[in-house]
Amino acid sequence: MDDIARHLTVSKKTIYQYFKDKEEIVTLALRAHMEMEMKEYDEVFESSSNAVEELAMVSKCMRKDFKDMNPSLLFDMQKYHPKAWQIWLDFKNEFIKGHVKSNLERGIKEGYYRSDIDPEVMAIFRVEQVQLAFDDTLFPQDRFNFKDVQMEFFNHFVHGVVTERGLALFEKYLEKTLEKE
């Protein structure tokens, strides 16, 4: 709270006039961030012409979102902010997993993804894979770049679900999105 007050050049007393405690600040900030992300990803889902384009556009969003993210964020939230942690878990297990599963089902129907994968299992795998990169015991910050680990996981996931036709299309879309960055 001292850091927040100092950053805003107000007293802690002023902050407590607007917020009950630090947990409320963290929770409100997390909700605002998630609403912004849901809007961004919903635009991707609505504007993509096929499942592979959706994946390429999600890849672009991920590179932007993970660029400056501190990997200790989830650990700190889990340890010190249980309400915010529960909000994150709900977001991960409902919104993210739901969209991953929907993308997989769409890609299978379109023939871009392997028909022998189980969308539910792979959706769970993918959301847990994202969270795995936050584990500092496995990927210490002094040895691994968080964004690079996330993108390595994402590429592994993509290559595991796409058909040859899907991979060719993904690489084409990815090339276009990287050119624009």
Contact map, one row per residue, 1 for C-alpha under 8 A:
1111100000010000000001000000000000000000000000000000000000000000000000000000000000000000000000000000000000000000000000000000000000000000000000000000000000000000000000000000000000000
1111110000010000000000000000000000000000000000000000000000000000000000000000000000000000000000000000000000000000000000000000000000000000000000000000000000000000000000000000000000000
1111111000000000000000000000000000000000000000000000000000000000000000000000000000000000000000000000000000000000000000000000000000000000000000000000000000000000000000000000000000000
1111111100000000000000000000000000000000000000000000000000000000000000000000000000000000000000000000000000000000000000000000000000000000000000000000000000000000000000000000000000000
1111111111110010000000000000000000000000000000000000000000000000000000000000000000000000000000000000000000000000000000000000000000000000000000000000000000000000000000000000000000000
0111111111100000000000000000000000000000000000000000000000000000000000000000000000000000000000000000000000000000000000000000000000000000000000000000000000000000000000000000000000000
0011111111000000000000000000000000000000000000000000000000000000000000000000000000000000000000000000000000000000000000000000000000000000000000000000000000000000000000000000000000000
0001111111000000000000000000000000000000000000000000000000000000000000000000000000000000000000000000000000000000000000000000000000000000000000000000000000000000000000000000000000000
0000111111100000000000000000000000000000000000000000000000000000000000000000000000000000000000000000000000000000000000000000000000000000000000000000000000000000000000000000000000000
0000111111110110000000000000000000000000000000000000000000000000000000000000000000000000000000000000000000000000000000000000000000000000000000000000000000000000000000000000000000000
0000110011111110000000000000000000000000000000000000000000000000000000000000000000000000000000000000000000000000000000000000000000000000000000000000000000000000000000000000000000000
1100100001111111000000000000000000000000000000000000000000000000000000000000000000000000000000000000000000000000000000000000000000000000000000000000000000000000000000000000000000000
0000000000111111100000000000000000000000000000000000000000000000000000000000000000000000000000000000000000000000000000000000000000000000000000000000000000000000000000000000000000000
0000000001111111110000000000000000000000000000000000000000000000000000000000000000000000000000000000000000000000000000000000000000000000000000000000000000000000000000000000000000000
0000100001111111111000000000000000000000000000000000000000000000000000000000000000000000000000000000000000000000000000000000000000000000000000000000000000000000000000000000000000000
0000000000011111111110000000000000000000000000000000000000000000000000000000000000000000000000000000000000000000000000000000000000000000000000000000000000000000000000000000000000000
0000000000001111111100000000000000000000000000000000000000000000000000000000000000000000000000000000000000000000000000000000000000000000000000000000000000000000000000000000000000000
0000000000000111111100000000000000000000000000000000000000000000000000000000000000000000000000000000000000000000000000000000000000000000000000000000000000000000000000000000000000000
0000000000000011111111011000000000000000000000000000000000000000000000000000000000000000000000000000000000000000000000000000000000000000000000000000000000000000000000000000000000000
0000000000000001111111010000000000000000000000000000000000000000000000000000000000000000000000000000000000000000000000000000000000000000000000000000000000000000000000000000000000000
0000000000000001001111111000000000000000000000000000000000000000000000000000000000000000000000000000000000000000000000000000000000000000000000000000000000000000000000000000000000000
1000000000000000001111111100000000000000000000000000000000000000000000000000000000000000000000000000000000000000000000000000000000000000000000000000000000000000000000000000000000000
0000000000000000000011111110000000000000000000000000000000000000000000000000000010110000000000000000000000000000000000000000000000000000000000000000000000000000000000000000000000000
0000000000000000001111111111000000000000000000000000000000000000000000000000000000000000000000000000000000000000000000000000000000000000000000000000000000000000000000000000000000000
0000000000000000001011111111100000000000000000000000000000000000000000000000000000000000000000000000000000000000000000000000000000000000000000000000000000000000000000000000000000000
0000000000000000000001111111110000000000000000000000000000000000000000000000000010010000000000000000000000000000000000000000000000000000000000000000000000000000000000000000000000000
0000000000000000000000111111111000000000000000000000000000000000000000000000000000110010000000000000000000000000000000000000000000000000000000000000000000000000000000000000000000000
0000000000000000000000011111111100000000000000000000000000000000000000000000000000000000000000000000000000000000000000000000000000000000000000000000000000000000000000000000000000000
0000000000000000000000001111111110000000000000000000000000000000000000000000000000000000000000000000000000000000000000000000000000000000000000000000000000000000000000000000000000000
0000000000000000000000000111111111000000000000000000000000000000000000000000000000010001000000000000000000000000000000000000000000000000000000000000000000000000000000000000000000000
0000000000000000000000000011111111100000000000000000000000000000000000000000000000000010000000000000000000000000000000000000000000000000000000000000000000000000000000000000000000000
0000000000000000000000000001111111110000000000000000000000000000000000000000000000000000000000000000000000000000000000000000000000000000000000000000000000000000000000000000000000000
0000000000000000000000000000111111111000000000000000000000000000000000000000000000000000000000000000000000000000000000000000000000000000000000000000000000000000000000000000000000000
0000000000000000000000000000011111111100000000000000000000000000000000000000000000000000001000000000000000000000000000000000000000000000000000000000000000000000000000000000000000000
0000000000000000000000000000001111111110000000000000000000000000000000000000000000000000000000000000000000000000000000000000000000000000000000000000000000000000000000000000000000000
0000000000000000000000000000000111111111000000000000000000000000000000000000000000000000000000000000000000000000000000000000000000000000000000000000000000000000000000000000000000000
0000000000000000000000000000000011111111100000000000000000000000000000000000000000000000000000000000000000000000000000000000000000000000000000000000000000000000000000000000000000000
0000000000000000000000000000000001111111110000000000000000000000000000000000000000000000000000100000000000000000000000000000000000000000000000000000000000000000000000000000000000000
0000000000000000000000000000000000111111111000000000000000000000000000000000000000000000000000000000000000000000000000000000000000000000000000000000000000000000000000000000000000000
0000000000000000000000000000000000011111111100000000000000000000000000000000000000000000000000000000000000000000000000000000000000000000000000000000000000000000000000000000000000000
0000000000000000000000000000000000001111111110000000000001001000000000000000000000000000000000000000000000000000000000000000000000000000000000000000000000000000000000000000000000000
0000000000000000000000000000000000000111111111000000000000000000000000000000000000000000000000000000000000000000000000000000000000000000000000000000000000000000000000000000000000000
0000000000000000000000000000000000000011111111100000000000000000000000000000000000000000000000000000000000000000000000000000000000000000000000000000000000000000000000000000000000000
0000000000000000000000000000000000000001111111110000010011000000000000000000000000000000000000000000000000000000000000000000000000000000000000000000000000000000000000000000000000000
0000000000000000000000000000000000000000111111110000010000000000000000000000000000000000000000000000000000000000000000000000000000000000000000000000000000000000000000000000000000000
0000000000000000000000000000000000000000011111110000000000000000000000000000000000000000000000000000000000000000000000000000000000000000000000000000000000000000000000000000000000000
0000000000000000000000000000000000000000001111111000000000000000000000000000000000000000000000000000000000000000000000000000000000000000000000000000000000000000000000000000000000000
0000000000000000000000000000000000000000000111111110110010000000000000000000000000000000000000000000000000000000000000000000000000000000000000000000000000000000000000000000000000000
0000000000000000000000000000000000000000000000111110110000000000000000000000000000000000000000000000000000000000000000000000000000000000000000000000000000000000000000000000000000000
0000000000000000000000000000000000000000000000011111110000000000000000000000000000000000000000000000000001100100000000000000000000000000000000000000000000000000000000000000000000000
0000000000000000000000000000000000000000000000011111111000000000000000000000000000000000000000000000001101100101000000000000000000000000000000000000000000000000000000000000000000000
0000000000000000000000000000000000000000000000000111111100000000000000000000000000000000000000000000000000100001000000000000000000000000000000000000000000000000000001001100100000000
0000000000000000000000000000000000000000000000011111111110000000000000000000000000000000000000000000000000000000000000000000000000000000000000000000000000000000000000001100100000000
0000000000000000000000000000000000000000000110011111111111000000000000000000000000000000000000000000001000000000000000000000000000000000000000000000000000000000000000000000000000000
0000000000000000000000000000000000000000000000000011111111100000000000000000000000000000000000000000000000000000000000000000000000000000000000000000000000000000000000000100000000000
0000000000000000000000000000000000000000000000000001111111110000000000000000000000000000000000000000000000000000000000000000000000000000000000000000000000000000000000000100110010000
0000000000000000000000000000000000000000000100010000111111111000000000000000000000000000000000000000000000000000000000000000000000000000000000000000000000000000000000000000010010000
0000000000000000000000000000000000000000100100000000011111111100000000000000000000000000000000000000000000000000000000000000000000000000000000000000000000000000000000000000000000000
0000000000000000000000000000000000000000000000000000001111111110000000000000000000000000000000000000000000000000000000000000000000000000000000000000001001000000000000000000000000000
0000000000000000000000000000000000000000000000000000000111111111000000000000000000000000000000000000000000000000000000000000000000000000000000000000000000000000000000000000000011000
0000000000000000000000000000000000000000100000000000000011111111100000000000000000000000000000000000000000000000000000000000000000000000000000000000000000000000000000000000000000000
0000000000000000000000000000000000000000000000000000000001111111110000000000000000000000000000000000000000000000000000000000000000000000000000000000001000000000000000000000000000000
0000000000000000000000000000000000000000000000000000000000111111111000000000000000000000000000000000000000000000000000000000000000000000000000000010001000000000000000000000000000000
0000000000000000000000000000000000000000000000000000000000011111111000000000000000000000000000000000000000000000000000000000000000000000000000000000000000000000000000000000000000000
0000000000000000000000000000000000000000000000000000000000001111111110000000000000000000000000000000000000000000000000000000000000000000000000000000000000000000000000000000000000000
0000000000000000000000000000000000000000000000000000000000000111111110000000000000000000000000000000000000000000000000000000000000000000000000000110010000000000000000000000000000000
0000000000000000000000000000000000000000000000000000000000000011111110000000000000000000000000000000000000000000000000000000000000000000000000000110000000000000000000000000000000000
0000000000000000000000000000000000000000000000000000000000000000111111000000000000000000000000000000000000000000000000000000000000000000000000000000000000000000000000000000000000000
0000000000000000000000000000000000000000000000000000000000000000111111101000000000000000000000000000000000000000000000000000000000000000000000000100000000000000000000000000000000000
0000000000000000000000000000000000000000000000000000000000000000000111111000000000000000000000000000000000000000000000000000000000000000000000000100000000000000000000000000000000000
0000000000000000000000000000000000000000000000000000000000000000000011111110000000000000000000000000000000000000000000000000000000001111000010000100000000000000000000000000000000000
0000000000000000000000000000000000000000000000000000000000000000000001111111000000000000000000000000000000000000000000000000000000000111000000000000000000000000000000000000000000000
0000000000000000000000000000000000000000000000000000000000000000000011111111100000000000000000000000000000000000000000000000000000000100000000000000000000000000000000000000000000000
0000000000000000000000000000000000000000000000000000000000000000000000111111110000001000000000000000000000000000000000000000000000000100000000000000000000000000000000000000000000000
0000000000000000000000000000000000000000000000000000000000000000000000111111111000000000000000000000000000000000000000000000000000000110000000000000000000000000000000000000000000000
0000000000000000000000000000000000000000000000000000000000000000000000011111111110000000000000000000000000000000000000000000000000000000000000000000000000000000000000000000000000000
0000000000000000000000000000000000000000000000000000000000000000000000001111111111011000000000000000000000000000000000000000000000000000000000000000000000000000000000000000000000000
0000000000000000000000000000000000000000000000000000000000000000000000000111111111011000000000000000000000000000000000000000000000000000000000000000000000000000000000000000000000000
0000000000000000000000000000000000000000000000000000000000000000000000000011111111000000000000000000000000000000000000000000000000000000000000000000000000000000000000000000000000000
0000000000000000000000000000000000000000000000000000000000000000000000000001111111000000000000000000000000000000000000000000000000000000000000000000000000000000000000000000000000000
0000000000000000000000100100000000000000000000000000000000000000000000000001111111111000000000000000000000000000000000000000000000000000000000000000000000000000000000000000000000000
0000000000000000000000000000000000000000000000000000000000000000000000000000111111111100000000000000000000000000000000000000000000000000000000000000000000000000000000000000000000000
0000000000000000000000100010000000000000000000000000000000000000000000000000000011111110000000000000000000000000000000000000000000000000000000000000000000000000000000000000000000000
0000000000000000000000100110010000000000000000000000000000000000000000000000110011111111000000000000000000000000000000000000000000000000000000000000000000000000000000000000000000000
0000000000000000000000000000000000000000000000000000000000000000000000000100110011111111100000000000000000000000000000000000000000000000000000000000000000000000000000000000000000000
0000000000000000000000000000000000000000000000000000000000000000000000000000000001111111110000000000000000000000000000000000000000000000000000000000000000000000000000000000000000000
0000000000000000000000000010001000000000000000000000000000000000000000000000000000111111111000000000000000000000000000000000000000000000000000000000000000000000000000000000000000000
0000000000000000000000000000010000000000000000000000000000000000000000000000000000011111111100000000000000000000000000000000000000000000000000000000000000000000000000000000000000000
0000000000000000000000000000000000000000000000000000000000000000000000000000000000001111111110000000000000000000000000000000000000000000000000000000000000000000000000000000000000000
0000000000000000000000000000000000000000000000000000000000000000000000000000000000000111111111100000000000000000000000000000000000000000000000000000000000000000000000000000000000000
0000000000000000000000000000000001000000000000000000000000000000000000000000000000000011111111110000000000000000000000000000000000000000000000000000000000000000000000000000000000000
0000000000000000000000000000000000000000000000000000000000000000000000000000000000000001111111111000000000000000000000000000001000000000000000000000000000000000000000000000000000000
0000000000000000000000000000000000000000000000000000000000000000000000000000000000000000111111111100000000000000000000000000001000000000000000000000000000000000000000000000000000000
0000000000000000000000000000000000000000000000000000000000000000000000000000000000000000011111111100000000000000000000000000000000000000000000000000000000000000000000000000000000000
0000000000000000000000000000000000000100000000000000000000000000000000000000000000000000011111111110000000000000000000000000000000000000000000000000000000000000000000000000000000000
0000000000000000000000000000000000000000000000000000000000000000000000000000000000000000001111111111000000000000000000000000001000000000000000000000000000000000000000000000000000000
0000000000000000000000000000000000000000000000000000000000000000000000000000000000000000000111111111100000000000000000000011011000000000000000000000000000000000000000000000000000000
0000000000000000000000000000000000000000000000000000000000000000000000000000000000000000000011111111110000000000000000000010000000000000000000000000000000000000000000000000000000000
0000000000000000000000000000000000000000000000000000000000000000000000000000000000000000000000111111111000000000000000000000000000000000000000000000000000000000000000000000000000000
0000000000000000000000000000000000000000000000000000000000000000000000000000000000000000000000011111111100000000000000000010010000000000000000000000000000000000000000000000000000000
0000000000000000000000000000000000000000000000000000000000000000000000000000000000000000000000001111111110000000000000110110000000000000000000000000000000000000000000000000000000000
0000000000000000000000000000000000000000000000000000000000000000000000000000000000000000000000000111111111000000000000100000000000000000000000000000000000000000000000000000000000000
0000000000000000000000000000000000000000000000000010010000000000000000000000000000000000000000000011111111100000000000000000000000000000000000000000000000000000000000000000000000000
0000000000000000000000000000000000000000000000000010000000000000000000000000000000000000000000000001111111110000100000100010000000000000000000000000000000000000000000000000000000000
0000000000000000000000000000000000000000000000000000000000000000000000000000000000000000000000000000111111111000000000100000000000000000000000000000000000000000000000000000000000000
0000000000000000000000000000000000000000000000000110000000000000000000000000000000000000000000000000011111111100000000000000000000000000000000000000000000000000000000000000000000000
0000000000000000000000000000000000000000000000000111000000000000000000000000000000000000000000000000001111111111100000000000000000000000000000000000000000000000000000000000000000000
0000000000000000000000000000000000000000000000000000000000000000000000000000000000000000000000000000000111111111111000000000000000000000000000000000000000000000000000000000000000000
0000000000000000000000000000000000000000000000000000000000000000000000000000000000000000000000000000000011111111000000000000000000000000000000000000000000000000000000000000000000000
0000000000000000000000000000000000000000000000000110000000000000000000000000000000000000000000000000000001111111100000000000000000000000000000000000000000000000000000000000000000000
0000000000000000000000000000000000000000000000000000000000000000000000000000000000000000000000000000000000111111111000000000000000000000000000000000000000000000001001000000000000000
0000000000000000000000000000000000000000000000000011000000000000000000000000000000000000000000000000000000111111110000000000000000000000000000000000000000000000011111100000000000000
0000000000000000000000000000000000000000000000000000000000000000000000000000000000000000000000000000000100110111111000000000000000000000000000000000000000000000111001000000000000000
0000000000000000000000000000000000000000000000000000000000000000000000000000000000000000000000000000000000010011111110000000000000000000000000000000000000000000111000000000000000000
0000000000000000000000000000000000000000000000000000000000000000000000000000000000000000000000000000000000010010111110000000000000000000000000000000000000000000000000000000000000000
0000000000000000000000000000000000000000000000000000000000000000000000000000000000000000000000000000000000000000011111000000000000000000000000000000000000000000000000000000000000000
0000000000000000000000000000000000000000000000000000000000000000000000000000000000000000000000000000000000000000011111100100000000000000000000000000000000000000100000000000000000000
0000000000000000000000000000000000000000000000000000000000000000000000000000000000000000000000000000000000000000000111111100000000000000000000000000000000000000000000000000000000000
0000000000000000000000000000000000000000000000000000000000000000000000000000000000000000000000000000110110000000000011111110000000000000000000000000000000000000000000000000000000000
0000000000000000000000000000000000000000000000000000000000000000000000000000000000000000000000000000100000000000000001111111000000000000000000000000000000000000000000000000000000000
0000000000000000000000000000000000000000000000000000000000000000000000000000000000000000000000000000000000000000000001111111100000000000000000000000000000000000000000000000000000000
0000000000000000000000000000000000000000000000000000000000000000000000000000000000000000000000000000100000000000000011111111110000000000000000000000000000000000000000000000000000000
0000000000000000000000000000000000000000000000000000000000000000000000000000000000000000000000001101100100000000000000111111111000000000000000000000000000000000000000000000000000000
0000000000000000000000000000000000000000000000000000000000000000000000000000000000000000000000001000000000000000000000011111111100000000000000000000000000000000000000000000000000000
0000000000000000000000000000000000000000000000000000000000000000000000000000000000000000000000000000000000000000000000001111111110000000000000000000000000000000000000000000000000000
0000000000000000000000000000000000000000000000000000000000000000000000000000000000000000000000001001000000000000000000000111111111000000000000000000000000001000000000000000000000000
0000000000000000000000000000000000000000000000000000000000000000000000000000000000000000000110011000000000000000000000000011111111100000000000000000000000000000000000000000000000000
0000000000000000000000000000000000000000000000000000000000000000000000000000000000000000000000000000000000000000000000000001111111110000000000000000000000000000000000000000000000000
0000000000000000000000000000000000000000000000000000000000000000000000000000000000000000000000000000000000000000000000000000111111111000000000000000000010000000000000000000000000000
0000000000000000000000000000000000000000000000000000000000000000000000000000000000000000000000000000000000000000000000000000011111111100000000000000010010000000000000000000000000000
0000000000000000000000000000000000000000000000000000000000000000000000000000000000000000000000000000000000000000000000000000001111111110000000000000000000000000000000000000000000000
0000000000000000000000000000000000000000000000000000000000000000000000000000000000000000000000000000000000000000000000000000000111111110000000000000000000000000000000000000000000000
0000000000000000000000000000000000000000000000000000000000000000000000100000000000000000000000000000000000000000000000000000000011111111011000000100110000000000000000000000000000000
0000000000000000000000000000000000000000000000000000000000000000000000111110000000000000000000000000000000000000000000000000000001111111001000000100000000000000000000000000000000000
0000000000000000000000000000000000000000000000000000000000000000000000110010000000000000000000000000000000000000000000000000000000111111111100000000000000000000000000000000000000000
0000000000000000000000000000000000000000000000000000000000000000000000110000000000000000000000000000000000000000000000000000000000001111111110000000000000000000000000000000000000000
0000000000000000000000000000000000000000000000000000000000000000000000000000000000000000000000000000000000000000000000000000000000000011111100000000000000000000000000000000000000000
0000000000000000000000000000000000000000000000000000000000000000000000000000000000000000000000000000000000000000000000000000000000001011111100000000000000000000000000000000000000000
0000000000000000000000000000000000000000000000000000000000000000000000000000000000000000000000000000000000000000000000000000000000001111111110110100000000000000000000000000000000000
0000000000000000000000000000000000000000000000000000000000000000000000000000000000000000000000000000000000000000000000000000000000000011111111110000000000000000000000000000000000000
0000000000000000000000000000000000000000000000000000000000000000000000100000000000000000000000000000000000000000000000000000000000000001001111111100000000000000000000000000000000000
0000000000000000000000000000000000000000000000000000000000000000000000000000000000000000000000000000000000000000000000000000000000000000000111111000000000000000000000000000000000000
0000000000000000000000000000000000000000000000000000000000000000000000000000000000000000000000000000000000000000000000000000000000000000001111111000000000000000000000000000000000000
0000000000000000000000000000000000000000000000000000000000000000000000000000000000000000000000000000000000000000000000000000000000000000001111111101100000000000000000000000000000000
0000000000000000000000000000000000000000000000000000000000000000000000000000000000000000000000000000000000000000000000000000000000000000000011111111100000000000000000000000000000000
0000000000000000000000000000000000000000000000000000000000000000011011100000000000000000000000000000000000000000000000000000000000001100001010011111110000000000000000000000000000000
0000000000000000000000000000000000000000000000000000000000000010011000000000000000000000000000000000000000000000000000000000000000000000000000001111111000000000000000000000000000000
0000000000000000000000000000000000000000000000000000000000000000000000000000000000000000000000000000000000000000000000000000000000000000000000011111111100000000000000000000000000000
0000000000000000000000000000000000000000000000000000000000000000000000000000000000000000000000000000000000000000000000000000000000001000000000011111111110000000000000000000000000000
0000000000000000000000000000000000000000000000000000000000000000010000000000000000000000000000000000000000000000000000000000000001001000000000000111111111000000000000000000000000000
0000000000000000000000000000000000000000000000000000000000100110000000000000000000000000000000000000000000000000000000000000000000000000000000000011111111100000000000000000000000000
0000000000000000000000000000000000000000000000000000000000000000000000000000000000000000000000000000000000000000000000000000000000000000000000000001111111110000000000000000000000000
0000000000000000000000000000000000000000000000000000000000000000000000000000000000000000000000000000000000000000000000000000000011000000000000000000111111111000000000000000000000000
0000000000000000000000000000000000000000000000000000000000100000000000000000000000000000000000000000000000000000000000000000000000000000000000000000011111111100000000000000000000000
0000000000000000000000000000000000000000000000000000000000000000000000000000000000000000000000000000000000000000000000000000000000000000000000000000001111111110000000000000000000000
0000000000000000000000000000000000000000000000000000000000000000000000000000000000000000000000000000000000000000000000000000000000000000000000000000000111111111000000000000000000000
0000000000000000000000000000000000000000000000000000000000000000000000000000000000000000000000000000000000000000000000000000010000000000000000000000000011111111100000000000000000000
0000000000000000000000000000000000000000000000000000000000000000000000000000000000000000000000000000000000000000000000000000000000000000000000000000000001111111110000000000000000000
0000000000000000000000000000000000000000000000000000000000000000000000000000000000000000000000000000000000000000000000000000000000000000000000000000000000111111110000100000000000000
0000000000000000000000000000000000000000000000000000000000000000000000000000000000000000000000000000000000000000000000000000000000000000000000000000000000011111110000000000000000000
0000000000000000000000000000000000000000000000000000000000000000000000000000000000000000000000000000000000000000110010000000000000000000000000000000000000001111111000000000000000000
0000000000000000000000000000000000000000000000000000000000000000000000000000000000000000000000000000000000000001110000000000000000000000000000000000000000000111111111100000000000000
0000000000000000000000000000000000000000000000000000000000000000000000000000000000000000000000000000000000000011110000000000000000000000000000000000000000000000111111100000000000000
0000000000000000000000000000000000000000000000000000000000000000000000000000000000000000000000000000000000000001000000000000000000000000000000000000000000000000011111110000000000000
0000000000000000000000000000000000000000000000000000000000000000000000000000000000000000000000000000000000000001000000000000000000000000000000000000000000000000011111111000000000000
0000000000000000000000000000000000000000000000000001000000000000000000000000000000000000000000000000000000000011100000000000000000000000000000000000000000000000011111111100000000000
0000000000000000000000000000000000000000000000000000000000000000000000000000000000000000000000000000000000000001000000000000000000000000000000000000000000000010011111111110000000000
0000000000000000000000000000000000000000000000000000000000000000000000000000000000000000000000000000000000000000000000000000000000000000000000000000000000000000000111111111000000000
0000000000000000000000000000000000000000000000000001100000000000000000000000000000000000000000000000000000000000000000000000000000000000000000000000000000000000000011111111100000000
0000000000000000000000000000000000000000000000000001101100000000000000000000000000000000000000000000000000000000000000000000000000000000000000000000000000000000000001111111110000000
0000000000000000000000000000000000000000000000000000000000000000000000000000000000000000000000000000000000000000000000000000000000000000000000000000000000000000000000111111111000000
0000000000000000000000000000000000000000000000000000000000000000000000000000000000000000000000000000000000000000000000000000000000000000000000000000000000000000000000011111111100000
0000000000000000000000000000000000000000000000000001100100000000000000000000000000000000000000000000000000000000000000000000000000000000000000000000000000000000000000001111111110000
0000000000000000000000000000000000000000000000000000000110000000000000000000000000000000000000000000000000000000000000000000000000000000000000000000000000000000000000000111111111000
0000000000000000000000000000000000000000000000000000000000000000000000000000000000000000000000000000000000000000000000000000000000000000000000000000000000000000000000000011111111100
0000000000000000000000000000000000000000000000000000000000000000000000000000000000000000000000000000000000000000000000000000000000000000000000000000000000000000000000000001111111110
0000000000000000000000000000000000000000000000000000000110010000000000000000000000000000000000000000000000000000000000000000000000000000000000000000000000000000000000000000111111111
0000000000000000000000000000000000000000000000000000000000010000000000000000000000000000000000000000000000000000000000000000000000000000000000000000000000000000000000000000011111111
0000000000000000000000000000000000000000000000000000000000000000000000000000000000000000000000000000000000000000000000000000000000000000000000000000000000000000000000000000001111111
0000000000000000000000000000000000000000000000000000000000000000000000000000000000000000000000000000000000000000000000000000000000000000000000000000000000000000000000000000000111111
0000000000000000000000000000000000000000000000000000000000000000000000000000000000000000000000000000000000000000000000000000000000000000000000000000000000000000000000000000000011111
